[in-house]
Amino acid sequence: MGTLTIMGAGAFTTILGIGVGALFARKRKWGILKGWSAALVGDPVILNILKWSIRRPRPEFAAPFLHDFSYSFPSGHAMNSTIVYGMLAYTLVTVCTRRSAARIGIVVFFVLLVLGIGFSRLYLGVHYFSDVLGGFVVGIAWLAACIVFTETSQRRQETEKRGLQMNNTQ
């Protein structure tokens, strides 16, 4: 459970996010990089606004597992993992593979990983069920917004490329 929890921690998902973002920049996938960056930047902003607005205390038995103080709602691990692994799954499914079986496998793997991270927070007793559920819900909402933004950016980029190509042929 400790390993699953670490995989949803802000430090871990930030390092992963920077690495994946660097790969997108290297491959010149600017539309995807914009959406990826929005997801990673918006995640802690939204999380901190919610935590400090709601200020729900952690369960009483959570203290031995926490290294610092933070509020309980929503679960940052559940939200981080939903956003980061959700964007990673979206990217792998849309950019890296066209095979249906591979796409299904990618989605199932990341859904199970995110659910496992959420369960680890309950197992360790550092969150209430509603905290984890809230993290998933907010994470899904931000993930959906970032996917829409990514799709829009990519379409705009493709349209601009076509426009430049048409101007060069005239």
N, C-alpha and C positions, 0 to 999 in steps of 0.2 A: 504493500500500500504506500510505503514511503517513496518508492520509485515512481509510481503513478502520480503521486502528489507533486513530486519534483517536476515532472513533465508538464504540469499545468501552472507552475510558478512563473511569475512575471519575469524573473531573471532568465530562466530557461527559454521561455517563449520569445523574449527580446533577442537573445543570442541567435536563436533559430531564425527569427524574423530578419535580422540583419544579414545573416548568411544567405537566406533565400532571396532577399532583396538585391544583394550584390550579384547573385547569379542572374536575376532578371535584367539588371543593368548591363552585365557583361554580354548577355544575349540580345540586348537592345529591345527588350519587351516592355516598351515604355507605358503602354496602356495598362498592362498587368501590374507593373511597378507602381503606378499611381494608385491603383486600388489596394494593392498590398500595403503601401505606405499609409494610406488613409485608415486601413484596418488597424495597423499597429500603433498609429498615433492617437486615433480616436478611442481605442480600448482603455488605456489608463485614465484618460480625461473623463470619459463617461463613468468608469468605475469609481473614481474618487469623488465625482459630483454626487453619485448615488450614495456611496458610503457615508459621506459627510452630511448629506441632507437627511438621511434616514436615521443614522447613528444607532443601529440596533446592536446591543451588546452580544458578545459571543456566549455560547453555552458555558456554564460554570466549570465544567470538567475539561475545557479546552486548554487551559493555561500550560500544562506540561508540554504540549506539542507546539506552542507558539514561541517564536524567537523575538517577536516584537508585538506591539499592540496595534490592532486595527479593528474596525467594526466588522460585523458579521454579514450584513446584507448589502448587496448580493455577494455571492461567493466569487472572489476574483479568479480563483483557479478554474471554476466552471465557466466563467465568462471568457477568460483568456484562451482556454483550450477550445471553446466553441468557435471563437473568432479565428485564431491562428490556424488550428488544424482544419477548420471549415474552409478557410481561404486556400490552404494548401491542397485540400482535396479538390476544390473547385478548379484550381490551376492545373493540377495533374490530370483531371478528367477532361478539361477543355483544350489543353495545350499538348499534353504528352501522349495521349493514347486515343485511338478511335475504336478499339475493340470493346464490345459491350461487356464481356466477362471481366476484363481488366477494370473498366469503369465501376462496375458493381463491387468488385473486390476492394477498390480504393475507398469507395464511399462506406462500405461496411466496416473496413478496418478503422477508419477515422471516427465513425460514429461510436464504435465499441471503445476506442481509446478515450474519447471525450466522456462517454458514460462512465468508464472506469475511473477517470480522474474525479468526476463528480462523486462517485461512490466512495472513493478514497477519503474525501473530505468528511463524509458522514461516518465512515468507519473509524477515522481518527478522532471523531467527536469535536471537530473544530467549527462545524456549521450545523445549523438546523436544515431539515429537508427543504423548507421554503427558501433558504438562502441559496442552495444549490439550484433549485428550480428557477429562482429569480435570475441567477447567473446565466443559466441556459437560455431563458427567454430573452433577456437583454442582449446576450451574445448573438442569438439567432437574428434578432432585429437589426443589430449593427452589421452582422455578416451579410444579410440580405441587402442592406443599403450599400455596402461596399461592393458587392457583386454587381448590382445595378450600375454603380458608378464605373466599375471596371469595364463592363460591357459597353457602356456609353462612350467611355474614353477610347476603347478599341475601335468602335464603329466610326467615331469622329476621325481617328487617325487613318483608318482605311479610306474614308471619304476624301480626306486631304491628300492622301497619296494618289488616288485616282484623279483628282483635280490637277495635281502637279503633272501627272503623266499625260493627261489630255492637253494641257497647256504646252508641254514640251513637244508633242507630236504635231501641233498646229503651226 
